[in-house]
């Protein structure tokens, strides 16, 4: 399984709106088409963490292929009022907001 963690800024008061948008998106066929196995959203002191697990190591390729789908375009636009780049000066794509894993442990390694 492959995981990504996107870090951005979000007003904690908008967590309900963001959860609703993802709830609607995740009820479509898009997560399956992107290979998404699990999505978890967290907020902490104005930060937003989006943990996404994929069926395989190359989840990014499936997301790239889905980027032009109207459902993906819509959720991206709908999230803009709530989520902003952690560092707007360096953000060009979601890849610029992905945290780097530096340690991993699993009981089922």
Buried (B, 14 or more C-beta within 10 A) or exposed (E): EBBBBBBBBBBEEBBEBBEEBBEEBEEEEBBEBBBBBEEEBEBEEEEBBBBBBBBEEEBBEBBEEBEEBEBBEEBEEBBEEBBBBBEEEEBEEBEEBBBEEEEEEEEEE
